[in-house]
Amino acid sequence: MRIDKFLKVSRLIKRRTVANEACDAGRILVNDKVVKASYDVKEGDIIEIRFGQKAVKAEVLSIAETTKKDEAKELFRFI
């Protein structure tokens, strides 16, 4: 699954277009490497999202095409 879609489905970022723009700006890192929106995310990847001065790190636990709001938290674990 593409990283921009995963960020939207897991609700780490609200909208896919915002996730896409964050990737283009170089604010999304996977395993300490800047990635493009088309990066294929896998289970076990460490995603880092930089919001200004803050950074959020999460590990991908599973991948799903769609989820309900309650189940979205099961797709990742904060580090």
Secondary structure, DSSP 8 states (H G I E B T S, - for coil): -BHHHHHHHTTSSS-HHHHHHHHHTT-EEETTEE--TT-B--TT-EEEEEETTEEEEEEE----S---TTTGGGGEEE-
